[in-house]
Amino acid sequence: MADPKNGRDFDLYLINEDGSGLERITYAPDFDAFPMFSSDGKRLVWASNRNGKAPHETNLFLADWSE
């Protein structure tokens, strides 16, 4: 659900090249965007406003990734 004050409820999704298999990856009620996989595909990094201590503060998050 988008925050009615700023409307910035972005989440990350995965999808196959053919458009099938849509899968939601993040569920935080904040801005999650700009994902990138490591070159070996084992980690995912993205920008998010979650855990920000000041308005519009953006943090980077790193997660181990396995399929």
C-alpha positions as CSV (number, residue, x, y, z in Angstrom):
1,M,0.0,0.0,0.0
2,A,1.4,3.4,-1.0
3,D,2.1,5.9,1.7
4,P,-0.6,8.6,1.2
5,K,1.8,11.3,2.1
6,N,4.3,10.7,-0.7
7,G,3.1,7.7,-2.8
8,R,6.5,6.1,-2.8
9,D,5.7,2.4,-2.1
10,F,8.1,0.8,-4.6
11,D,8.9,-2.9,-4.4
12,L,11.2,-5.3,-6.3
13,Y,9.9,-8.0,-8.6
14,L,11.5,-10.7,-10.7
15,I,10.0,-11.8,-14.0
16,N,11.1,-14.2,-16.7
17,E,12.2,-12.8,-20.1
18,D,8.9,-14.1,-21.7
19,G,6.8,-12.2,-19.1
20,S,5.9,-15.2,-17.0
21,G,6.7,-16.0,-13.4
22,L,6.2,-12.6,-11.8
23,E,7.5,-12.8,-8.2
24,R,7.5,-10.1,-5.6
25,I,10.8,-9.8,-3.8
26,T,10.4,-7.0,-1.3
27,Y,7.4,-6.2,0.9
28,A,8.5,-3.1,2.9
29,P,6.1,-0.1,2.9
30,D,8.9,2.1,1.6
31,F,10.9,2.9,-1.5
32,D,12.8,-0.2,-2.7
33,A,14.4,0.3,-6.2
34,F,17.5,0.2,-8.4
35,P,18.3,-3.5,-7.9
36,M,21.5,-5.1,-9.3
37,F,22.8,-8.6,-9.0
38,S,26.5,-9.3,-8.4
39,S,28.4,-10.5,-11.4
40,D,28.2,-14.1,-10.0
41,G,24.5,-13.8,-9.3
42,K,24.9,-14.7,-5.7
43,R,24.0,-11.3,-4.2
44,L,21.3,-8.7,-4.8
45,V,21.9,-5.0,-3.8
46,W,19.2,-2.3,-3.9
47,A,18.4,1.2,-2.6
48,S,15.7,1.7,0.0
49,N,14.4,4.4,2.3
50,R,13.6,1.8,5.0
51,N,15.4,2.4,8.3
52,G,16.1,6.0,7.2
53,K,16.8,8.3,10.1
54,A,16.0,11.5,8.1
55,P,13.4,12.3,5.4
56,H,14.6,11.0,1.9
57,E,17.6,9.2,3.4
58,T,18.4,6.3,1.1
59,N,20.3,3.2,2.3
60,L,21.8,0.3,0.4
61,F,20.8,-3.3,1.2
62,L,22.7,-6.4,0.3
63,A,21.2,-9.9,0.4
64,D,22.6,-13.3,-0.4
65,W,20.7,-14.7,-3.3
66,S,20.0,-18.3,-4.3
67,E,17.4,-19.8,-6.6
